[in-house]
Amino acid sequence: MLDSKLLRTQLQDVADRLATRGYQLDVARIEALEAQRKTVQTRTEQLQAERNARSKSIGQAKQRGEDIAPLLADVDRMASELDAGKQELEGIQAELDQLMLTLPNLPHESVPVGKDEDENVEVRRWGTPKSFDFPVQDHVALGEQHGWLDFETAAKLSGARFALMRGPIARLHRALAQFMIDLHTREHGYEEAYTPYLVQAPALQGTGQLPKFEEDLFKITREGEADFYLIPTAEVSLTNIVAGEILDAKQLPLKFVANTPCFRSEAGASGRDTRGMIRQHQFDKVEMVQIVEPGQSFEALESLTANAEKVLQLLELPYRVLALCTGDMGFGATKTYDLEVWVPSQDKYREISSCSNCGDFQARRMQARYRNPETGKPELVHTLNGSGLAVGRTLVAVLENYQQADGSVRVPEVLKPYMAGIEVIG
């Protein structure tokens, strides 16, 4: 959530910066609400002062033996007007608060300005896509030839956009997740966490999925109790660990990592990536989250991105890093790098990780703070998150990049310790 002071003092600047994201801020509506709020607040304060003075005069009139009935009636009238004014103020503030919850984060000055993904800026590449001397198969064909990747049975169980993995491919999928967790905990300094897969609405509001993106979530309604939502990413549960907390500066940075299933309705993805495992309702992801002091967040973004890159480097998978433009960034991000891995069957790079600095945007929604050791006062932390990596998409990349002419797939060297002696699948 943006700082409300910015809207009061720099409204047009905020509108201009949000416009670079393709978001049109209703400046006139905010100005009208703010003017209405000021008018009602001024009137209420004046009425309160007048009521206090009138109440004082009642005691004085009583001492003089005067009839105080008219004064009492006046005070009662003012009390009713005060209550009405307070209710009106609460209504205006509620509308302002609801509007604030729908505003995306402001892009950092270093973010390239652009309308959509076509204007993202490539930062670097690693590795060279392999040339195959045989017809390349996609991951679906490679996985289905022995029945180890089964979309038909998954559809029988759950419908479209699900996968059933069996045998060595199921093991490879598990090996990838274990390898990623081990790397991030042993070499990158993250603390492993196991989190709930079901959360309540305040957690999703804290990280920005609610109220704006409810249609993308799977919701479980419970009669007489708070609704549950299946997590779309472990970012939600990991980041909310610090919700409502005032941390000691010595605790920072906090670095969490978790391997969880993620559940997404893909409401806006109709017709996109319908074949295979690229875009599904349920997929596993190893998620990294960092909670840092404000002055450290952009340095932390570079480090977090490098942590995700290391996974691809050790797997020897070619990839590129993109700085997302203003029009392609996620709702809560102030700056984002995307990692795209080479997918041979599509002859192009596809997203496998998104690493974002959210600044104080999520922290303000969650009221997550730390005590500044210099001032002794609580201040908002900065939050970051990134995939390290999406396990299913990494499996896709491994199957396709390590395929052989006979349709078998070599196991990457770094994964062999996790595969119990299996060196080739198929």
C-alpha positions in Angstrom: 0.0 0.0 0.0 1.2 3.5 -0.8 1.9 6.1 1.9 -1.4 8.1 2.2 0.7 11.2 2.7 2.0 11.0 -0.9 -1.6 11.2 -2.1 -2.3 14.2 0.0 0.9 16.1 -0.9 2.1 14.7 -4.3 -1.1 13.5 -5.9 -0.3 14.4 -9.5 3.3 13.0 -9.2 1.8 9.7 -8.0 -0.7 9.7 -10.8 2.0 10.3 -13.4 4.2 7.5 -12.0 1.3 5.1 -11.9 0.4 6.0 -15.5 3.7 4.5 -16.6 2.3 1.2 -15.3 -0.8 1.6 -17.3 -2.9 2.5 -14.2 -5.1 5.6 -14.5 -5.5 7.1 -11.0 -8.9 8.8 -10.5 -7.4 12.1 -9.3 -10.7 13.9 -9.3 -12.3 11.3 -7.1 -9.4 11.4 -4.6 -9.4 15.2 -4.5 -13.2 15.2 -3.9 -12.9 12.7 -1.1 -10.0 14.5 0.5 -11.8 17.9 0.3 -14.9 16.3 1.8 -12.8 14.7 4.5 -11.2 18.1 5.4 -14.6 19.8 5.4 -16.2 17.3 7.7 -13.2 17.0 9.9 -13.0 20.8 10.3 -16.8 21.0 11.1 -16.5 18.1 13.6 -13.6 19.7 15.4 -15.4 23.1 15.6 -18.5 21.3 16.9 -16.5 19.4 19.5 -14.9 22.7 20.7 -18.3 24.4 20.8 -19.8 21.4 22.7 -17.0 21.5 25.2 -17.5 25.2 25.8 -21.3 24.7 26.1 -20.8 21.9 28.6 -18.6 24.1 30.7 -21.2 26.9 30.6 -23.8 24.5 31.9 -22.0 24.1 35.2 -21.6 27.9 35.5 -25.3 28.5 34.7 -26.3 25.9 37.3 -24.2 27.7 40.0 -26.0 30.9 39.1 -29.4 29.1 39.5 -30.3 29.6 35.8 -32.5 27.3 33.7 -30.1 24.9 32.1 -32.7 22.9 30.1 -32.0 24.9 26.8 -28.3 24.4 27.3 -28.7 20.7 27.9 -30.9 20.4 24.8 -28.2 22.3 22.8 -25.5 19.9 24.0 -27.6 16.9 23.1 -28.1 18.3 19.6 -24.4 18.8 19.2 -23.7 15.3 20.4 -26.0 13.9 17.7 -24.3 16.1 15.1 -20.9 14.9 16.3 -21.9 11.3 16.0 -23.2 11.9 12.5 -20.0 13.7 11.6 -17.8 10.9 13.0 -19.8 8.4 11.0 -19.5 10.5 7.9 -15.7 10.7 8.4 -15.4 7.0 8.9 -17.3 6.4 5.7 -15.0 8.7 3.7 -11.9 7.2 5.3 -13.2 3.7 4.5 -13.7 4.6 0.9 -10.2 6.1 0.8 -8.7 3.1 2.5 -10.4 0.7 0.0 -9.1 2.8 -2.9 -5.6 2.7 -1.4 -5.7 -1.1 -1.3 -6.3 -1.2 -5.1 -3.4 1.0 -6.0 -0.2 -0.7 -7.3 3.2 0.1 -6.1 5.2 3.0 -7.6 8.0 1.9 -9.9 11.5 2.7 -8.8 13.3 5.4 -10.9 15.7 2.7 -12.3 12.8 0.7 -13.8 12.6 1.1 -17.6 9.4 2.8 -18.8 7.3 0.6 -21.1 3.8 -0.6 -22.0 4.2 -4.4 -21.9 6.5 -7.3 -21.9 7.8 -6.3 -25.4 9.6 -3.4 -23.7 11.4 -5.3 -21.0 15.2 -4.8 -21.1 17.6 -7.7 -21.3 20.3 -7.4 -18.6 22.4 -10.4 -19.3 22.5 -14.0 -20.6 24.2 -17.1 -19.3 25.0 -20.3 -21.3 24.5 -21.1 -24.9 21.4 -23.0 -26.1 22.4 -26.5 -27.3 22.2 -27.5 -30.9 20.4 -30.8 -31.4 21.2 -33.1 -34.4 17.9 -34.8 -34.1 14.2 -33.7 -34.0 13.5 -32.0 -30.6 10.6 -33.3 -28.6 8.7 -31.2 -26.1 8.4 -32.3 -22.4 5.0 -33.7 -22.9 6.1 -36.2 -25.5 9.3 -37.0 -23.5 7.3 -37.6 -20.4 4.4 -39.5 -21.8 6.3 -42.1 -23.8 6.6 -44.3 -20.7 3.5 -43.1 -18.9 5.6 -41.2 -16.3 4.0 -37.8 -17.2 0.2 -38.3 -17.5 -2.1 -35.4 -18.3 -5.1 -37.6 -19.3 -5.4 -39.3 -15.9 -4.8 -36.0 -14.1 -7.7 -34.5 -16.2 -9.9 -37.5 -15.1 -9.1 -36.7 -11.5 -9.2 -32.9 -11.5 -9.9 -31.5 -15.0 -7.6 -29.4 -17.2 -4.3 -27.8 -16.1 -3.1 -30.6 -13.8 -0.4 -33.2 -14.2 0.2 -36.7 -12.7 3.9 -37.6 -12.4 5.1 -41.2 -11.8 8.3 -43.2 -11.5 11.6 -41.5 -12.3 10.0 -38.2 -13.4 8.2 -37.9 -10.1 11.6 -38.6 -8.4 13.3 -36.0 -10.7 10.7 -33.5 -9.7 11.3 -34.2 -6.0 15.1 -34.1 -6.6 14.9 -30.7 -8.1 13.0 -29.2 -5.1 15.4 -30.9 -2.6 18.4 -29.6 -4.5 17.1 -26.1 -4.5 16.3 -26.1 -0.8 19.7 -27.5 0.0 21.4 -24.9 -2.1 19.6 -21.9 -0.6 19.9 -23.1 3.0 23.5 -24.3 2.9 25.1 -21.7 0.6 22.8 -18.7 0.4 21.9 -18.3 4.1 18.2 -18.9 4.0 16.2 -20.5 6.9 14.0 -23.3 5.7 10.3 -23.0 6.7 7.3 -25.2 6.4 4.1 -23.0 6.2 0.4 -23.6 6.0 -1.1 -24.0 2.5 -4.4 -22.4 3.7 -4.4 -18.8 4.8 -7.1 -16.3 5.7 -7.9 -13.0 3.9 -5.7 -10.7 6.0 -2.5 -12.6 4.9 -3.4 -12.2 1.3 -4.3 -8.5 1.8 -0.9 -8.1 3.4 1.0 -9.3 0.4 -1.3 -7.6 -2.1 -3.4 -10.5 -3.7 -6.6 -9.1 -2.0 -8.8 -7.4 -2.7 -7.8 -6.8 -6.3 -6.9 -10.3 -7.5 -9.5 -12.5 -5.7 -10.6 -14.2 -9.0 -7.1 -15.6 -9.3 -7.4 -17.5 -6.0 -9.0 -20.7 -4.9 -11.4 -19.9 -2.0 -12.8 -22.3 0.6 -16.0 -20.9 2.2 -16.7 -22.0 5.7 -20.1 -21.4 7.4 -19.7 -19.4 10.6 -15.9 -19.2 10.2 -13.4 -17.1 8.3 -12.9 -18.2 4.7 -9.7 -20.1 3.7 -7.7 -19.4 0.6 -5.2 -21.8 -1.0 -1.8 -20.1 -1.2 -0.9 -18.9 -4.8 2.7 -18.8 -3.6 4.7 -19.3 -0.4 5.4 -15.5 -0.6 2.1 -15.0 1.2 2.8 -17.2 4.2 6.5 -16.4 4.5 6.2 -12.7 4.2 3.3 -12.6 6.7 5.5 -14.2 9.4 6.4 -10.6 10.3 2.9 -9.1 10.0 2.1 -6.9 13.0 5.6 -7.2 14.4 8.2 -4.7 15.5 11.5 -6.4 14.9 14.8 -5.6 16.5 17.3 -4.3 13.9 19.7 -7.0 14.9 17.2 -9.6 13.6 17.5 -8.3 10.0 17.9 -9.4 7.4 15.5 -12.3 7.7 15.8 -14.8 4.8 13.2 -17.6 4.5 12.8 -20.3 1.9 10.1 -22.9 1.5 9.0 -25.6 -1.0 5.2 -25.6 -1.3 2.5 -26.3 -3.8 1.0 -23.2 -5.3 -2.7 -22.9 -6.4 -3.8 -20.5 -9.0 -7.1 -20.3 -10.9 -5.4 -18.8 -14.0 -8.5 -16.8 -14.5 -6.8 -14.5 -17.0 -4.9 -17.2 -18.9 -7.7 -18.8 -21.0 -6.2 -20.5 -24.0 -2.6 -19.8 -23.0 0.0 -22.6 -22.6 -2.7 -25.3 -22.5 -0.3 -28.0 -23.5 2.0 -29.4 -20.7 3.2 -28.0 -17.5 4.0 -24.4 -18.2 0.8 -23.0 -16.7 -1.2 -25.1 -14.2 -3.7 -24.8 -11.4 -1.3 -26.6 -9.0 2.5 -26.6 -9.2 5.4 -26.7 -6.7 7.7 -23.7 -6.2 10.7 -23.0 -4.0 10.1 -19.5 -2.8 12.7 -17.1 -1.3 11.7 -14.2 0.9 13.8 -11.5 2.5 12.9 -8.9 5.1 15.5 -6.1 5.3 16.2 -2.6 6.4 15.0 0.0 3.9 18.5 1.0 2.9 19.5 -2.5 2.0 16.6 -3.6 -0.3 18.0 -2.9 -3.7 21.3 -4.6 -2.8 19.2 -7.5 -1.5 17.3 -7.7 -4.8 20.6 -8.2 -6.7 21.6 -10.9 -4.2 18.2 -12.7 -4.3 18.3 -12.7 -8.1 21.8 -14.1 -8.1 20.6 -16.9 -5.7 17.9 -17.9 -8.3 20.4 -17.7 -11.1 22.8 -20.1 -9.3 20.2 -22.8 -9.5 20.1 -22.6 -13.3 23.9 -22.3 -13.5 24.4 -25.5 -11.5 21.8 -27.3 -13.6 23.7 -25.9 -16.7 20.5 -24.5 -18.2 20.9 -21.4 -20.5 18.9 -18.4 -19.3 18.6 -14.7 -19.6 17.7 -12.0 -17.1 15.2 -9.2 -17.9 14.6 -6.0 -16.1 10.8 -5.7 -16.3 9.4 -2.4 -17.6 6.8 -0.4 -15.7 3.9 -1.8 -17.7 4.9 -5.5 -17.0 5.7 -5.4 -13.3 3.6 -7.2 -10.7 1.1 -5.3 -8.5 3.3 -5.0 -5.4 6.8 -4.6 -7.0 8.8 -1.5 -7.2 11.5 -3.3 -9.3 11.6 -6.8 -10.8 14.0 -9.1 -12.6 12.6 -12.0 -14.5 14.7 -15.1 -15.2 13.8 -16.9 -18.4 15.2 -20.4 -19.2 15.8 -21.8 -22.7 13.0 -24.2 -23.8 14.2 -26.0 -26.9 10.8 -27.2 -28.2 9.6 -23.6 -28.3 12.9 -22.2 -29.5 12.7 -19.4 -27.0 13.3 -18.3 -23.4 10.4 -18.8 -20.9 9.9 -17.3 -17.4 11.1 -19.5 -14.6 11.6 -17.0 -11.8 10.5 -13.5 -10.9 12.5 -11.6 -8.3 11.0 -8.5 -6.8 11.7 -5.7 -4.4 8.4 -4.5 -2.9 9.9 -1.7 -0.8 7.6 -0.8 2.1 4.4 -1.6 0.0 3.6 -4.9 1.6 5.0 -3.9 5.0 2.6 -1.0 5.2 -0.3 -3.3 4.5 0.9 -5.8 7.1 2.2 -3.2 9.6 5.6 -5.0 9.7 8.2 -2.8 11.3 11.6 -2.7 12.9 13.0 -0.4 15.5 15.5 2.0 13.9 18.6 1.8 16.3 19.5 5.5 15.5 16.1 7.0 16.3 14.6 4.3 18.5 11.4 4.6 16.5 9.5 1.9 14.6 9.9 2.1 10.8 8.5 -0.1 8.0 10.7 -2.9 6.8 11.2 -3.6 3.1 10.2 -7.0 1.7 11.5 -9.0 -1.3 10.5 -12.3 -2.9 11.6 -14.5 -5.7 11.2 -18.0 -7.1 14.2 -20.1 -6.5 12.8 -21.8 -8.7 9.4 -22.9 -10.0 9.9 -26.6 -9.8 7.6 -27.7 -12.6 9.0 -25.3 -15.1 12.5 -26.4 -14.1 11.5 -30.0 -14.8 10.3 -28.9 -18.2 13.7 -27.2 -18.9 15.7 -30.3 -17.7 13.6 -32.8 -19.7 14.0 -30.8 -22.9 17.6 -29.6 -22.6 18.9 -33.0 -21.5 17.0 -35.1 -24.0 18.8 -37.6 -26.3 18.0 -38.9 -29.7 16.2 -42.0 -28.5 13.9 -39.9 -26.3 15.7 -40.7 -23.1 16.8 -37.9 -20.8 20.1 -37.6 -19.0 20.1 -36.5 -15.3 22.0 -33.3 -14.7 25.3 -34.0 -12.8 24.2 -31.9 -9.8 21.0 -33.9 -9.4 22.6 -37.4 -9.5 23.1 -37.6 -5.7 19.4 -37.1 -5.3 18.4 -39.7 -7.9 19.6 -43.0 -6.2 21.8 -44.0 -9.0 19.5 -43.1 -11.9 21.6 -41.4 -14.5 19.2 -41.7 -17.5 15.4 -41.5 -17.6 13.8 -43.7 -20.4 
